[in-house]
Amino acid sequence: MEAQSVITRFQNSGVFRTQGLIGGKWTEAYDGKTIQVHNPATGEVIADVPCMGQPETNDAISSAYEMFNSWSKVTAIERSQCLWKWHDLLIAHKEELGQLITLEQGKPLNEAIIEVIIAAGYLEFFAEEAKHVYSDIIPSTVADCQLFVIKQPVGVVGAITPWNFPLAMLTSKVGPALACGCTVVLEPSELTPLIAFAAAGLALEAGIPSGALNVVTGNAPDIEHALLASPKVRKITFTGLSAVEKKIMPGAGETLRKVSLEPGGNAPCIVFDDTDLGVAVKSILAVKFHNSGQTCISANRILVQEGIYEKFATAFSKAVTSLQVGDGFCEGVTQGPLINEAAVQTVSYVNFHLALLLV
């Protein structure tokens, strides 16, 4: 399947977008600057998207701040209904959305479609949770006095999502925020912005009001600086590199705003002598090579007990050689490309130094 055919199909469906979303309006960068989005399997340019920065982000924050007053007063049932409609639209467009993920992120098409279903599942979950945010009455130590805990939305949420699961991470952050009555300024990865634009367009179609969800992409440091500097942003949720997390945490601390941070992981797998060899190989193959190893829970090292080492090494090596690397649109491909050339260089550097250690 060629990239252009996917884009044409999206254009015909009215879902394909190449602009940011601020206050319900599809917007270019104010200075006209753009960045290119590439297909990691072929290197070809898919689209030019806005290279936004602080001015656009500040306007997106203001839009979200203004909409918060009304969205936070919408009943939980009405917010739930909007999320359910968004869920239904994702499922209705799962084939096209999956193709778009493969196009700009690279993972095999079947995995991309599964990601769309998982992303919709987050909306399903939070659509129901929206109706079950209860307050509490706490026994008082003072006579004729009652203590109440009333849960209220915090305000504008700055959501920063990664490129490895560009749709699932989006709905896992935006879904609960909208369910609670918060409004959102979303910064998707500049490597995979198209799926975020498409999802935001479907959110508008589902009835999420203009300004409740804003999407800015481009100059990540400038966007993140604006999110951290604005007193209107009361919560930051981030998934990505630990180096970025180290900047977000102290920045958020200056204004005592809430943060939810999910940096990279460092995960071992341990194989004991009494393991079921088939289960062990299949499981570790999945956690090591899923999404071409580009996940925060990918196995970084495998520790194997001596008694089963030879059998495991033989079986695991055989399983690895059966993996097929290629374009995610090609039949039988189990491993898509790494996201970009920088990732290739990083992996090559690590493998080179590991080889030196093993000489």
C-alpha positions, 0 to 999 in steps of 0.5 A: 500500500503506497503512502499516497493512497492512504493520504487520498483515502483520508482526504476523501473521508475528511479525517486527514489534517495537517494543521494544529487546532487552537480554539476549534480552528485549524491553524498554521504556525503564525510565522508560516514555518513548517516541519516535515513528517516522514515515513520511517520505512521509506524516508519520503515526506508525507506532509508538512505541518506547522512548526509552532512555538510559544505564541501559538501555545499561549493562545491554545492555553488561553482558549483552554482556560476560557473553555474550562469555565463552561466544560467543567460545568457540563454534567458528567453524563454529558461528558461521558456521552461525548467520549463514547461518541469519540470512541465510536468514531475511532472504531469506525475509522480504525482501518484508516487510523491504523494506516496513518499510524503505520505511515508516520510511525512505521509499526506493522499495520496489524499492530497499528490497528490494535493500537487504535482499538486500545486507544478507543478502549481508554475512551470507553473506560474513562467515559464510564469513570466520568460518571463515578467520581464521587465525593466523600463524607469524613467522620468529624472529631467535632460535634455538629460538624461535617467534613466533606471532600468534593472532587473538582477538575484542576483546570487546564492540562498540558499533555505531552505524548510520545511517538511510539504509541501516538494514539494510545498515549493521546487518549490515555491522557486526554480521555481522563482529563476531559472526563473530569471536566478539564480542558487540554493543550496537547503537544504530540511528538513532532515525529507523529503529529498526523494521527493526533490531528486526525484524532482531534478532528474526530473529537470535534465531530463527537461533540467535544467543544471548541477549545476543550482540546487544542493541539500544537506541534513543532518546536518542542522546547518552546511549546513545553516552556510555554506550558510550564511558564503559564499559571493557567496550566494546572497539570502537566502529564508527560510520557517520553525521555527522562532528559525531558522529564528532568526539565519538566519536574523542576519547572512545574515545581516553581508553581506547585502544579501537579505532574504525572511523569512516565519516563523510559524504563530499564527492564530485565527478564529472568528465566529460571531452570523450571520455566516452560521454554516455549512460554518463555521464548514467546513472552520475551520475544514479545516484550523485547521486539514489540514495536521494534523494541521502541517501548518503555517496557522493552526488555533491556537484558535477559538473565537466564539460569545456568541449567536452561541457558543453552536450550533457551539461547538456541530456541530464542535465537531461532525465534529471532531469526524468524522475524521479518523486518520491512515496511509495515504495510507489507504482508508478513512483516513483524518488525517495522523500521526504527522511527528515524535515522537518529534511532538507528545511529543510537542502536548502532552505537550501543551494539558496537560498544557491546561487541567491544565488551564481548570480544 
